[in-house]
Amino acid sequence: MRKLIALLMAAALCACAATAPDKQAAPFAKGADIGWLQQMEATGYKFRDKQGEEQDAIAILKAHGIDTIRLRTWVNPSDDRASGHNSKEETVAMAVRAQREGMRIMINFHYSDSWADPQQQRKPAAWVGHPFPQLLEDVYQYTHDVMTALKQAGVTPEWVQVGNETATGMIYPEGHSDNWPQLAQLINRGYDAVKAVSPTSKVILHVDRGNDNARFRKWFDAARAHGAKYDVIGLSYYPYWLDGSPDYTLSIDDLGRNLNDMVARYGKEVMVVEVGGEDTKAQNTYDMLVAVQRKVKAVPGNMGLGVIYWEPQGARSWSKYPLSAWGDDGRPTRAMEAFLAE
């Protein structure tokens, strides 16, 4: 009888487990990278809401559905207006400010003194000449230091990028993708430092041209083969920069297929961590943003985490950048309403 009761209880437990609902997905992230904001404010740029009233930029973004702020951090940056700032202290201050507005936080380690992307991954000047074992320690200590400063300020980033658009690696030449064994070690030192301070933060590895499945398979196959550690696959998607296909309708389905393939192939969550469209074609950019959000939301199993616009507030009149979502009148364009539509 005892054996029968035990079997019945086990069967009941199995039945309950089989019918239990899936774990509730976190809210879909709708984000903005605002690394230029401090400089814009310092130089006197005035942000205005839809009615033309002067208002805080983060408040304007929030009114347009933005709930996540992405911040880049550089090792020893200059004070250049467009290509400087984003020091540890500035990053922490911006993270605190954004969190006070109820924003979720993503931190983006470039491991450079300025821009890092597929065309440039310059080693921080202070690390030049260091042997590889010291570079590993540099990455760990710097990452740990920034994460600790954030923690002491009361900020726990939901996501942390180890490297920015690292299709060709980072911290050249030692961390170039021509030398994956070393690149993986550098990535893992960053990962370990993040987790040592903030175990709940999800670590993102980020590659550009999110519609290019072959590019992503090659990179993440290598990452897997060499034991690189991460939690989320981050993608950039800029139709404007795609060779021969600036019309997003020519590549949006490829983006969707790549998102789905990344989840199926590697079992990782995915996120479009950079996106942007032409400021002078606000309706087209609006349509593109709606389409991108839908593709990410359509990823099976709630594995698509969100979409982040890169520098939507970075008005061309200040930055000369053509892919913001801000007009010459200091107001957000219609493009930003796409985050309210989805």
Rosetta blueprint (number, residue, H / E / L):
1 M L
2 R H
3 K H
4 L H
5 I H
6 A H
7 L H
8 L H
9 M H
10 A H
11 A H
12 A H
13 L H
14 C H
15 A H
16 C H
17 A H
18 A H
19 T H
20 A L
21 P L
22 D L
23 K L
24 Q L
25 A L
26 A L
27 P L
28 F L
29 A E
30 K E
31 G E
32 A E
33 D E
34 I L
35 G L
36 W L
37 L H
38 Q H
39 Q H
40 M H
41 E H
42 A H
43 T L
44 G L
45 Y L
46 K L
47 F L
48 R E
49 D L
50 K L
51 Q L
52 G L
53 E L
54 E E
55 Q L
56 D L
57 A H
58 I H
59 A H
60 I H
61 L H
62 K H
63 A H
64 H L
65 G L
66 I L
67 D L
68 T E
69 I E
70 R E
71 L E
72 R E
73 T E
74 W L
75 V L
76 N L
77 P L
78 S L
79 D L
80 D L
81 R L
82 A L
83 S L
84 G L
85 H L
86 N L
87 S L
88 K H
89 E H
90 E H
91 T H
92 V H
93 A H
94 M H
95 A H
96 V H
97 R H
98 A H
99 Q H
100 R H
101 E L
102 G L
103 M L
104 R E
105 I E
106 M E
107 I E
108 N E
109 F E
110 H L
111 Y L
112 S L
113 D L
114 S L
115 W L
116 A L
117 D E
118 P L
119 Q L
120 Q E
121 Q L
122 R L
123 K L
124 P L
125 A H
126 A H
127 W H
128 V L
129 G L
130 H L
131 P L
132 F H
133 P H
134 Q H
135 L H
136 L H
137 E H
138 D H
139 V H
140 Y H
141 Q H
142 Y H
143 T H
144 H H
145 D H
146 V H
147 M H
148 T H
149 A H
150 L H
151 K H
152 Q H
153 A L
154 G L
155 V L
156 T L
157 P L
158 E L
159 W E
160 V E
161 Q E
162 V E
163 G L
164 N L
165 E L
166 T L
167 A L
168 T L
169 G E
170 M L
171 I L
172 Y L
173 P L
174 E L
175 G L
176 H E
177 S H
178 D H
179 N H
180 W H
181 P H
182 Q H
183 L H
184 A H
185 Q H
186 L H
187 I H
188 N H
189 R H
190 G H
191 Y H
192 D H
193 A H
194 V H
195 K H
196 A H
197 V H
198 S L
199 P L
200 T L
201 S L
202 K E
203 V E
204 I E
205 L E
206 H E
207 V E
208 D L
209 R L
210 G L
211 N L
212 D L
213 N H
214 A H
215 R H
216 F H
217 R H
218 K H
219 W H
220 F H
221 D H
222 A H
223 A H
224 R H
225 A H
226 H L
227 G L
228 A L
229 K L
230 Y L
231 D L
232 V E
233 I E
234 G E
235 L E
236 S E
237 Y E
238 Y L
239 P H
240 Y H
241 W H
242 L L
243 D L
244 G L
245 S L
246 P L
247 D L
248 Y H
249 T H
250 L H
251 S L
252 I H
253 D H
254 D H
255 L H
256 G H
257 R H
258 N H
259 L H
260 N H
261 D H
262 M H
263 V H
264 A H
265 R H
266 Y H
267 G L
268 K L
269 E E
270 V E
271 M E
272 V E
273 V E
274 E E
275 V E
276 G L
277 G L
278 E L
279 D L
280 T L
281 K L
282 A H
283 Q H
284 N H
285 T H
286 Y H
287 D H
288 M H
289 L H
290 V H
291 A H
292 V H
293 Q H
294 R H
295 K H
296 V H
297 K H
298 A L
299 V L
300 P H
301 G H
302 N H
303 M L
304 G E
305 L E
306 G E
307 V E
308 I E
309 Y E
310 W E
311 E L
312 P L
313 Q L
314 G L
315 A L
316 R H
317 S H
318 W H
319 S H
320 K L
321 Y L
322 P L
323 L L
324 S L
325 A L
326 W E
327 G L
328 D L
329 D L
330 G L
331 R L
332 P E
333 T L
334 R H
335 A H
336 M H
337 E H
338 A H
339 F H
340 L H
341 A H
342 E L
